[in-house]
Amino acid sequence: MIPATPPVVAPTPAAPLTSPELDLAGLEQRLRETPAIGVFTKLSLKNQVDDLLDQFRGFYRGQLKVQLAELRERYELLLFKVLTLLQDSDRELAEAVTASREAIWAILTDPQKLANI
């Protein structure tokens, strides 16, 4: 006797990937508190973040003559530095930063949202 073949079941579509709402203040607090980055490095990173934010503000005011692609490169380099510092000692925070990458970029590329941070 030939065994009956099981019915073919159509695969269920995967649930769309949704990212949790960005908690920028929480992410900033976690970066301040992580022991994975030393105090002086944190100060240096804060200065670099402030400089990048000022560059975006200057870009939107027409005072900084660069392309948005160049600002994206600066943003990515800064994130890369942070992730490099976190990857071995605070993997969970590194993953949170990575997951927030595009949401943060969306804020930076929206002059109204940028004005609120």
C-alpha distance (Angstrom), angle and dihedral (degrees) to the residues before:
residue distance angle dihedral
M1 . . .
I2 3.80 . .
P3 3.79 114.1 .
A4 3.78 115.1 -118.0
T5 3.77 114.4 -105.3
P6 3.75 114.2 -120.2
P7 3.79 115.8 -111.5
V8 3.78 116.1 -95.0
V9 3.77 111.0 -110.4
A10 3.77 118.4 -156.3
P11 3.78 111.7 -127.2
T12 3.76 114.3 -107.5
P13 3.76 113.7 -118.5
A14 3.76 113.7 -103.6
A15 3.75 116.4 -107.2
P16 3.78 111.2 -103.3
L17 3.74 113.5 -98.8
T18 3.74 108.6 -110.2
S19 3.72 122.6 -173.9
P20 3.76 118.3 -143.1
E21 3.76 115.7 -108.8
L22 3.76 111.2 -82.3
D23 3.80 113.8 -100.7
L24 3.77 98.1 -163.8
A25 3.80 94.3 172.3
G26 3.80 91.4 50.0
L27 3.79 91.9 48.5
E28 3.79 90.5 49.3
Q29 3.81 90.7 50.0
R30 3.80 91.8 49.9
L31 3.81 89.8 51.4
R32 3.80 90.3 51.3
E33 3.80 92.0 50.0
T34 3.79 101.4 42.1
P35 3.78 115.0 111.4
A36 3.82 88.6 -152.7
I37 3.81 90.8 84.6
G38 3.79 123.3 53.3
V39 3.80 123.0 -126.0
F40 3.80 96.5 -107.7
T41 3.79 91.8 46.1
K42 3.81 89.6 51.3
L43 3.81 89.8 52.6
S44 3.78 90.6 49.4
L45 3.80 91.6 48.7
K46 3.81 91.2 48.8
N47 3.79 89.8 53.6
Q48 3.81 90.3 49.1
V49 3.81 91.2 49.8
D50 3.80 90.9 48.9
D51 3.82 90.2 49.2
L52 3.81 91.2 50.1
L53 3.81 91.7 49.1
D54 3.81 89.3 50.2
Q55 3.81 89.5 50.7
F56 3.80 90.7 53.5
R57 3.80 91.0 48.2
G58 3.80 90.1 49.5
F59 3.79 89.7 48.0
Y60 3.81 91.6 54.8
R61 3.80 92.1 46.1
G62 3.80 89.8 51.8
Q63 3.80 91.3 -116.4
L64 3.80 95.6 113.2
K65 3.77 114.9 62.6
V66 3.80 102.0 -153.7
Q67 3.76 134.4 111.5
L68 3.79 121.1 -105.3
A69 3.81 87.4 -118.0
E70 3.81 89.5 63.2
L71 3.80 90.7 51.7
R72 3.81 88.7 49.4
E73 3.80 89.0 54.3
R74 3.81 91.2 51.2
Y75 3.81 89.9 48.1
E76 3.81 92.4 50.1
L77 3.81 91.9 48.4
L78 3.78 91.3 52.0
L79 3.80 91.6 48.7
F80 3.79 89.6 48.3
K81 3.81 89.8 55.3
V82 3.79 91.4 51.0
L83 3.79 93.3 46.6
T84 3.80 91.4 48.5
L85 3.79 89.9 54.8
L86 3.80 93.1 47.2
Q87 3.79 103.7 38.3
D88 3.80 98.4 88.4
S89 3.80 103.3 31.3
D90 3.82 105.2 31.5
R91 3.77 107.4 24.3
E92 3.83 93.0 162.4
L93 3.80 91.9 57.9
A94 3.80 90.7 44.3
E95 3.80 88.7 55.4
A96 3.81 91.2 48.4
V97 3.80 90.9 51.5
T98 3.80 90.8 48.2
A99 3.80 91.7 48.6
S100 3.82 89.7 50.8
R101 3.80 95.7 48.6
E102 3.80 98.1 101.8
A103 3.80 94.9 37.1
I104 3.80 89.8 55.1
W105 3.80 90.2 46.7
A106 3.81 89.0 52.2
I107 3.81 89.0 56.8
L108 3.78 92.7 47.8
T109 3.80 92.5 50.9
D110 3.80 93.7 50.4
P111 3.82 110.5 74.8
Q112 3.81 92.5 -158.7
K113 3.80 94.0 51.6
L114 3.79 90.9 44.0
A115 3.79 90.1 54.5
N116 3.81 88.8 59.9
I117 3.81 95.8 59.6
